[in-house]
Every structure is written in structure tokens, then in C-alpha cells.
Amino acid sequence: MSLSREAIVEGLRGILGPEAVVTDERVLVENSVDNFRKLQNIFDVHVMPVPAAIVTPTNAREVAAVLTWANEHGVNVIPKTGGTATEGGLESAVPDSVIMDGSAMNEIVKIDPYNMQATVQCGVPLQVLEDRVREHGLTTGHSPQSKPVAHLGGLVATRSIGQFSTLYGGIEDMVVGLEAVFPNGEICRIKNVPRRAAGPDIRHIVIGNEGALCFITEVTVKLFPYLPENNRFLGWTLMDMKTGFEVLREVMVGGYKPSVARVYDPGDAGLHFSHFAAPDDCVLLFMAEGAEGIAKATADGIQAIVDRHPECTQVPSEYIETWFNDLCWGPDKILAEDERIRQTRNVNRTTEISADWSSINDIYQAARQRIIDEIPDITMMGGHSSHSYINGTNMYFNYFFNVVDVGPEEETEKYYLPIISIIVEETLKRGGSIVHHHGMGKARAPWVRDEYGSSYYMLETLKTSFDPNGIMNKGTIFPI
Amino acid sequence: MRIAVGFKVTPDFEALRAADWARVAAAADAEGRAQATRYVRRVFGVFDEAALELALRLRDARADDGLPTGLAAFTVGGPDASPFLHTLQALGFDCLRVDPGGGPASAADTAEAAGALDFAPAATAALVAACARQLGADILLLGERGGPGGSGTVPFLAAEALGRPCVTCVTAIEPAGADRLRVSFRADDGPVRALTAPPCVLAVGNAVVSMLRVPTLKERLAVRDVPVTQFTAADLGVDVGVALDRAPAVRSLEPVDRSRAGIVVTGATAAEQARALYEGHLRARLEAL
């Protein structure tokens, strides 16, 4: 028999003490959604189940105690740190869930410049860590748009990627070790080593688990030299995305590792580059960084490749540098966007996928056209590729629509989910992945079996083995 | 009723990070203002954007009462205004662009002339008044202040040129029958709501509604081939040559320091923080009132 809301709160207070159990109704309501249903918070119209409490443990033992208790009583636990999730991973899908907020675990445990790694608790904001390691002339190399707000635990849990990924990799390439707590209370530490071949790489059970298997309490990430004085910026305008994808492919196949390699379609370019790009222009841009010789060789190599494409028109590098300096989204931009949505009911959403070079342009073209044709009230349908690999790239669909004739709580059903559905369908049809870096959350969980195919057996076994009672973040990755 | 809204496309200096200001300032020193702003995306002037949305809302409200309203929008500037005019066409405005260069000027010359007009409010007002006449506007709606260099005098000067009354600091406009409007504005002694009869000039200030709605892609496609009416200053019978010649040259640009001192109020609980805020920072001020 499931516990009552009061019994859940009482149980949690017994474990952590009353100060670590938040039951303020207003706070709970606001935490019933994440950015997937952000209109509910912006317009203060809430329809999701309200969590029973938010708990703020301060160490792994407290996390273990709460999880053990929740596992015993069948209480759904939603792991959270910075709260920048965009795919519903932090939504309370069932009533009386408990949000386990790791933001109180915010100690930088160790910065080790000699071994080029830093160990932090899950609630350390990435910006704080980045600022601290910069004092040593180092960088994490991780720079998602959410850097000013996101915390390390959540970034690892959602398999985050940063804007410099083509050089530094995704978070999975940066994490060398970690500590995580499983629903039965087991505290597991994966040691920090450069590499090992002692069986499967179990880091990947934890990285990207989205709180559906365990709670991450500590991570150790790689560090890199920070040499911004060597940064080089390159940019071009061009007439079509196909050429842009082709240039990106040639750069990757050529073995170059720019930190930023992007191509924007005209709609998306119009949001950032309208002061130098014509309305029908795509924009191709790169940033090379690292040691002086490497940055120069990278920039020279890219220049030579693009020079072979006379349809690309070079723009002053200062244009790209200015754009680069205003990349991240802090609280000021988030508040400004919320106000714009409140006044105009014009909403910006994004969906990211990946595919090989043969398919990416077809997916982009097909999904874009279908969305324009099939979804009402679209005001901008565009996107860009921003993370490239030797065998393919991602597509970050960026779109706006007016919310018309429905309440804020119906926005996802009328617009957002149908758009996601089109992008997912067109991606699966061509063998791509339906999620590049936002995580499955609850938004794309319905397609998890299609995404995994026969390998779903392996994924499902992880869930049933580590979380046999299904108390970890119900509905995330694995649909209810 | 025909409403014409004058708007200005301005560089979004707010989007510039500190690191980029040095580049902008250096370009201003070396090449002049127009070149300095090439690193910066363009936006509607903030008060102009509010004026445009208020015009749309007034049109919609009058339509609910069965009253027709014609909307027009105009700007003085170069081709970089085109995307903005296209947006307004999609929202239902008839659009007009005035090239201040006065002839077959290059884009750079046009941009330089438009920039020079930032510091020539009388010439700008003459162009604005001419546009209002050209468009047959019963109501001329303007933002009360433009972007960089905005003196805040253009609405007054345009009203004088047109021989119409001018209401400033407008915050809301509502229909009041077929031929009149109910206008809310801020006066020295507080907010005022009054009936106004066209023709008049309304200068929009800190309106609660400050952001322009967004047209759909289909609305944009529907007007893709609709041309924007273009005039030169000479076509409108306005000589801006003297004003441009006398306009001050921009020698440097620098950001306005809007940083404010901050104190982090600490306390283990929200109650403790509130107490610290009150005792340490509010109590003395409140008692002094």
C-alpha cells in the first residue's frame, strides 16, 4: 500500500531532519515541471501532479538513506541539480513524488592541475568550476548554453554536450570517474584512471541515466589548458545547408579538430547573424583553439577546405568572435525570454538529433518541410548543425510558434509533441538517433524501443536490475 | 481611422559583451558610427516596438467593435530595415521606407546618413511629418525616444510640423467609439486616462505592452512579393542636406556603466534572511520616511 503524502513527508523528515525537507506548496508546484512545460511556470497554470516534497541531502550517505527508504515504500524519486532540463526529465509524472535536489552538495573537492582533473560534488555549478579552474590557467572544455545555471551532476546525468565538443568531446569523454548511489542504497565509486580494459566501461551505466537508475553524487572531469589568446574565428555565408554539411564533413574527415564547427540554416541564422547575413543566407562558422601552432594549423586547414567551395563567401572573423562572446544563457536571458513569451505567446523550442553524413541533410529537409506544412502557427522553422564527428553530425532544430486558441497547459500537446513526433519519425526512418544531447526525458521516452531496436534488451535489463521496484524517475527514458 | 507608426531600426548594443565594446569603440574612432555598428545585430527601437504592438491591439479592438482601421508603418534608413518592414507587412501594415540619402546613394552612404540623423532631430521630425502626410495618417504613433542619440524631441517637433496636438508618455490606447480614442499616459502628477480625438501625435513611453507579436511563416509567405514603398527625402519635399552636413560626427562610443553595488543577504533560513534584510537595510530607511 502506497504511503500518504503526509507519511512521505514525515518519513523524509525522520531521515534528513525538517530543514532538509521542503514542503512549501508554491515551491512544489513550480518544481512539478521543467523547461519541457515551461509555459506552465511562465503563465502560472499548473496541471502536473504536485510532488510531496523536495529533499536536499548533503552527502552520499543521506542520499543512500533516502533512496533505501523510498525503495522500501515505493516512492518515486526524481534526481535533480541545476534544473535546466528541457525534455521533461524533472517532471513529476506521478503524484507524491520526491524531488531529490543535489544542489546542496556543492563542494569542489579537488582541483589537480598536475593530473589535469577536477573532482566536484554533484551540485557544483559548471560556471563556478570553470571560473575556479581558470585561476589555474585551465578549462573544463565543457560549455553548454546552460553553463551559467547547470550543475555537474545534471550535466553528467543527461549526457550533456558543450559548444566546443568537436575538440573536447561530450561529457562522456570528460568524465574519468564518479560516485553514484543506487535505489538499494549501494554507494558506488568508479575510480579515476586514464583508461582501463578491465571489462565493460561501467561509467556509461551512470552517464546519461537521467536519474532513472541512480543518483550521481560526485564526478571527476578532465581539465585542459585554457589558451584563449590563440583562438581563431572563421565564418562564411552560403546559399544552402547541403554545402554546409559537405564542408563540415570535409573538415572532420580531414582530421581537423576545431572547437566549434557549425552551419546555420537561413531561419536560425536570421536570429544571430542578420547584421551581416542576407535573409536567405546560411552561415558556416568555426573556432580553432589550443596551442598556437595547433590553432593556426586548424584554422589554415579549414580555410583551405572552404576555399575549395567558391559558393561560400567569407565574412570578417570579428563577426564570429562577437557572436561567440554572447553564446551562453544566464538568468538575465532566461527572464527576458519568459517576459517575451508572456507578452507575445510566441514560444521557442528545440529538438536535436544525429545521423550519418549520408542522411543528415535529408532528415533536415524532410522534417523541416513537414513541420511547416503540418503544424499550425509556426513563425520560424530552422536549425543548425553544431556537433560533428568523423561519421556524421547533429541537427539542432530550432523553431518558434504562436500559441493560439489553447491554454499554456495545452501547448505541448497541440504544438511541441507533434513537432517532436515529426522530427523523430524522419530521423528513425533514416537510421539516425532521436536524441543527440538533451536526453530522452519524458518527451521522447515513447520512442525508446524504436531508438534502441534489439539493443533495448540491454537497456531494459539495466533498469530492472538496478531499479527493480521502479522508483527512479518514473516515465523518464522508460515510458510509464 | 488610419494609423501610421514611425519606427527606427537600431543597433542592439545591449547584446554586446564587454569584450566587444573595445572593438566597437575602435571602429567608431577609425571609421565612424555606421561602421562601428556592423558587429551588432539590429532590433526595433524599444519604444517603437511598443508603439507598433499598441497599434495592432488598437486595430484588433476596433475590429471587435466593427470599426475598420488602416495601419501603416514607416522608417528612415537603409536596406537593413528590410527584414523589419517585411515582418510588419506580414502583420498587416502598409510599409514605407525613406532613404535619407536623397538619391541613388550606396548602402554605406544611406547608413551613414541615417546615423547622422540620430543627431538631427529637426530634420528627422520633418521627414516623419512628411511620411505621416504621405500616408494620410489620422494618428501618428511614435516611440517617445529612439535608440542611440535619441533626443526625445522628435515627437514634439513632428507634431509642431503637422500642427497637431501631441500626447507623450503614452502607456495604453483603447477605442472610444468610431472617431475617438481613450489614451492612458503618465503626467507629472500621476497616470491620466483621457479621450483624444484625431488628428494627433501619440508618443509611446513605458507601456506595459512592450513587445511586438510575431507573424507566422504563412503570413510572411503571403506578403513575400509585396513591395515596400520607397521614397527619398527629396521625394517627400524635405531637404535634409544641411542637417546632415551639420550633424556631429561620432568620435567614440562607450558603454554606459549600469552596474549597481550589491549586497548578498545571508542567513540559514528564509526567515533569517528576511530579518537580516529588514534590520540591516530597510528598517532605518522606512523609519526615515
Interface residues (C-beta under 8 A of the other chain):
Chain A: E19 G270 H272 F273 S274 H275 F276 P279 E318 Y319 E321 T322 N325 D326 E339 R340 Q343 T344 N346 I372 D377 I378 T379 M380 M381 F400 F401 N402
Chain B: P11 A15 L16 R17 A19 D20 R23 T37 R38 Y39 V40 R41 R42 D80 S82 P83 H86 V209 S210 M211 L212 R213 V214 P215 T216 L217 K218 T269
